[in-house]
Amino acid sequence: MIRISRSIVPNFFTVGNMLGGFLAMLYAIDKGDLIFASWMIVLAGFLDAIDGKVARITNSASKFGVEYDSLADVVSFGAAPSILIYEFYFKHLDNIGFLLSFFPLLFGSIRLARFNVQLSGYNKTHFRGLPIPAAAFTLVGYIMFMHYFFDDAVFPRGLLAVTVLVSLLMVSNVRYEVFPPLTFRGGISQKLLIVLLLMAGILLIIYPYAVLFPLMFLYIISGMAVSLFEISTRKQKKHKITSTE
């Protein structure tokens, strides 16, 4: 009985995650309030981050929890952002707009299915492909950024580029690091990274509309840069081996 009740605890946060995505869709479609809808996706992301930590703290991580979390993520970070960008601009492009809006949901669901198939254990050191919450936050951040600086202007080519980029990155093999635990017990690089993350967190709290999109874009670029460096290093090693034979 204790085990059952303990395993339910993280699932409450997963339900909250799904509810946030559902509310985001309702407010985007019925009320046309894309900013409130964006905040609901951000809230869903916060709850999504908590449920995994609660599961580890209570030692209640399970296969059911992983699958249920993925279902919630499809709603909050796949369907909700797709509807958001459709209402933001793509609905004016008829069929092509419908297709482009479908990209985050389509590629996000593929990314989650692949993640679950490849999952071994519950502790992750990195991701292969852009995590679906990061893709959703990038799209939400774009809308907030346009609202804050450009009075809800769209810049269609920018929205198109961001949508296609995050969608393809979700199903790519680009490596993205897991955020490290907030502790200063590591080396200098670990401490520096924690300081930078804390500074980013403070900026997000003070200037969320202005900072979310640039920070997410930096995260995207960092993964691409690391992957390019890995490819270059492997090519150099391969060239050295072939030249010595």
Summary of the structure (lengths in Angstrom):
residues: 245
radius of gyration: 19.3
end to end distance: 64.3
largest distance: 68.0
contacts: 791
relative contact order: 0.10
helix: 81%
strand: 2%
